[in-house]
Amino acid sequence: MVLRRAWTPVRAGGAHLILEPKEGAVAERIVLIRNPGAGTAESWSELEERVMQHPQMEVRATEGPGDATRLAVEARAEGADLVVAVGGDGTISEIVQGLAPDFSRTALGILPFGTGNDTIRSLGIPEDPLEALDIVLAGIDRPVDLVRVELDDRVRWMLNTCTGGFSAEVTSCITDEIKDRWGRFAYLRCSLDALGDLPEHTLDLRVDGEAVPSTEIVQLVLANGRFAGHGVAVAPEAHMDDGLLDVVVVRAAPLPRLLALVPAVLRGEQPESELILAGRGASVELELDPPMAVSVDGEVTDVGALRLEVLAGAGRVRAPAEAGPAG
């Protein structure tokens, strides 16, 4: 295991620390992978000014889909101690594909510039990029679970959540315009639209090899972290370091009964209802008929079969020193 290098504060930079290696310590090699399309030029300019004060940091920019994965692979091969995602959930997910499944040499850091920011919420990383930079420099590398996801005939690596059905429809509905107009009611606004025309799917499910009776569903959550859908606690009891996935399924029902579940979800609670099936396991296999659109850490695809397996403690993420939502 690679230990954190020793750092000491040398001067104040506004409300944030500027850190330099202690005498005799080996400076970390940190590669920032930035998605130029995330955030605003002004917000990046303020962060860049602080980043440039740290000679151990190098910034590499993506130019299109898949670039963050390629750049992460290259950084790890070059001996980077820490690869930092500068972007949103999509950028984070691409970098995870490049670092997985072996995080033993290179850890993941995050400077959030996205709109959803669900992964950082699950990890307890602040949404302010400047505060997150303090954590990149002075946090600790926490072991977290990594999830191997087989989607029909291909494999992806997941850090946060896999959601489908209702939640995926809501996520696709919540645009910046709707968030600006509806504020904290944006989820409720999009929930009403999604529930009005929601397809049903037959689910055949096995958790740790044990079959669950087949049922008709409108919502599927397979969660390593707690948050999805722009800050909704879809699995409020999930922990990213317990070696288990939280499985939450919503059965098909008439619209009024489904609507009755929404207030509890908005409060960050798991509703107590016969419509909710919930459990935990280290492996999950399922089949969906017809295929369902699912989002795996932000990547949406139609799948008829899924298999997920937890690799306990296989990931390493630079996170706050104090315990947060991940633990």
Beta strands, then each sheet from edge to edge (+ up, - down):
strand 1: 7-13
strand 2: 16-21
strand 3: 30-34
strand 4: 57-61
strand 5: 82-87
strand 6: 107-112
strand 7: 140-151
strand 8: 154-158
strand 9: 161-165
strand 10: 201-207
strand 11: 210-223
strand 12: 227-228
strand 13: 232-233
strand 14: 245-251
strand 15: 276-281
strand 16: 283-296
strand 17: 299-319
sheet 1: 1+ 2-
sheet 2: 4+ 3+ 5+ 6+
sheet 3: 8+ 7- 17+ 16- 9+ 11- 10+
sheet 4: 8+ 7- 17+ 16- 9+ 11- 14+ 15-
sheet 5: 12+ 13-
end
